[in-house]
């Protein structure tokens, strides 16, 4: 009987996993900026110039330098290896675009709520939204130049966050700072799954 030489079978390919993360918050908080700072690809942006037509609708007090606004989504990507990537979806901040948040949020692993301490009340709707949906989230306080600086526990108290919701101080323009926020979110999601 002839001996048959057997080769070991190749290991099955590990599947590719894409994790969806939402970047939310109020008008002008820094959502588009954060997606752009951390994305490894040229981010998709759906920004339009602010016009006089929105003057009575959008509250731009304190945001006089802001010239554009997101009207649909921002999209960016961070690839960790050939098997894992984060897809970042920046949401629009104005109330009039909330009608399609449920579609954007479908399948999201978690969310970052960006807070601007000059307009802290603008992030309440996003916090409420993720609490109602029981979506894991962190609050990222975007430390703008010229704004009063608060400690994380002060922001958590002002937003009446549930214990255990992380508050991270960040600079949305800085890639490393934005990465730290995303790491905090992934850790928050992992903690929630091990309860």
ZAMARGU-4260 file (C-alpha; in steps of 0.2 Angstrom, whole numbers, plus 5000, padded with zeros to 4 digits):
<rodrens>
0) 5000/5000/5000 | 5007/5017/4995 | 5009/5029/5009 | 4999/5045/5006 | 5008/5061/5012
5) 4997/5072/5020 | 4999/5091/5021 | 4992/5100/5036 | 4976/5110/5031 | 4978/5129/5032
10) 4970/5137/5047 | 4953/5145/5042 | 4954/5163/5038 | 4949/5174/5053 | 4934/5185/5048
15) 4935/5203/5046 | 4925/5213/5060 | 4920/5231/5058 | 4914/5240/5074 | 4902/5255/5072
20) 4905/5269/5083 | 4894/5285/5084 | 4901/5302/5087 | 4887/5313/5094 | 4884/5330/5103
25) 4878/5347/5101 | 4880/5359/5086 | 4898/5365/5085 | 4905/5353/5099 | 4919/5345/5088
30) 4911/5330/5080 | 4917/5332/5063 | 4934/5338/5070 | 4936/5322/5080 | 4932/5311/5065
35) 4944/5320/5054 | 4958/5320/5067 | 4958/5301/5071 | 4952/5294/5054 | 4966/5285/5044
40) 4957/5289/5028 | 4951/5305/5021 | 4934/5307/5030 | 4918/5308/5021 | 4910/5324/5026
45) 4893/5331/5022 | 4896/5349/5027 | 4887/5364/5020 | 4890/5382/5023 | 4879/5391/5036
50) 4867/5403/5028 | 4855/5416/5034 | 4840/5404/5032 | 4847/5395/5047 | 4849/5410/5058
55) 4833/5409/5067 | 4834/5390/5068 | 4852/5386/5073 | 4858/5394/5089 | 4876/5399/5085
60) 4879/5410/5100 | 4897/5408/5106 | 4901/5399/5089 | 4903/5415/5078 | 4919/5407/5070
65) 4909/5392/5064 | 4905/5393/5045 | 4899/5375/5041 | 4888/5362/5048 | 4886/5343/5045
70) 4869/5340/5037 | 4870/5321/5036 | 4885/5311/5043 | 4904/5311/5044 | 4912/5295/5041
75) 4930/5289/5045 | 4939/5273/5048 | 4953/5266/5060 | 4960/5249/5055 | 4969/5239/5069
80) 4974/5224/5058 | 4968/5214/5043 | 4954/5208/5054 | 4947/5223/5064 | 4942/5241/5060
85) 4932/5254/5069 | 4920/5264/5058 | 4916/5281/5064 | 4900/5289/5061 | 4898/5308/5066
90) 4880/5313/5068 | 4873/5330/5064 | 4871/5341/5080 | 4855/5351/5076 | 4838/5346/5081
95) 4831/5347/5064 | 4842/5332/5058 | 4837/5321/5072 | 4824/5312/5062 | 4837/5300/5055
100) 4847/5296/5071 | 4838/5279/5073 | 4845/5274/5056 | 4862/5280/5059 | 4862/5272/5077
105) 4857/5255/5070 | 4870/5242/5074 | 4882/5254/5084 | 4893/5246/5097 | 4894/5262/5107
110) 4895/5281/5106 | 4905/5296/5110 | 4895/5311/5116 | 4906/5327/5113 | 4902/5340/5126
115) 4907/5359/5124 | 4907/5366/5142 | 4902/5383/5134 | 4886/5375/5128 | 4885/5360/5139
120) 4866/5359/5138 | 4868/5355/5119 | 4873/5337/5123 | 4858/5333/5134 | 4848/5326/5120
125) 4862/5314/5114 | 4865/5308/5132 | 4846/5305/5134 | 4846/5296/5117 | 4859/5284/5121
130) 4853/5281/5139 | 4835/5277/5132 | 4843/5265/5119 | 4854/5257/5132 | 4869/5261/5120
135) 4886/5261/5129 | 4893/5278/5128 | 4907/5290/5135 | 4906/5309/5137 | 4921/5318/5129
140) 4923/5335/5135 | 4931/5345/5121 | 4943/5357/5130 | 4941/5373/5118 | 4953/5387/5120
145) 4945/5401/5130 | 4932/5390/5138 | 4931/5387/5157 | 4940/5371/5161 | 4930/5359/5172
150) 4935/5342/5180 | 4927/5326/5174 | 4917/5324/5190 | 4910/5341/5188 | 4904/5338/5170
155) 4897/5321/5176 | 4887/5330/5190 | 4881/5344/5178 | 4875/5331/5165 | 4867/5320/5179
160) 4876/5304/5172 | 4873/5287/5179 | 4888/5281/5189 | 4901/5272/5179 | 4898/5283/5163
165) 4916/5289/5159 | 4920/5307/5156 | 4936/5310/5147 | 4944/5327/5144 | 4951/5329/5127
170) 4956/5340/5112 | 4946/5334/5097 | 4959/5341/5085 | 4972/5330/5092 | 4974/5312/5085
175) 4981/5305/5101 | 4968/5313/5112 | 4954/5307/5101 | 4961/5289/5101 | 4961/5290/5120
180) 4942/5294/5120 | 4939/5279/5108 | 4949/5268/5120 | 4939/5273/5134 | 4923/5269/5124
185) 4929/5252/5120 | 4934/5248/5138 | 4916/5254/5143 | 4908/5242/5131 | 4919/5228/5137
190) 4914/5232/5155 | 4896/5231/5150 | 4898/5214/5142 | 4906/5207/5157 | 4893/5212/5170
</rodrens>
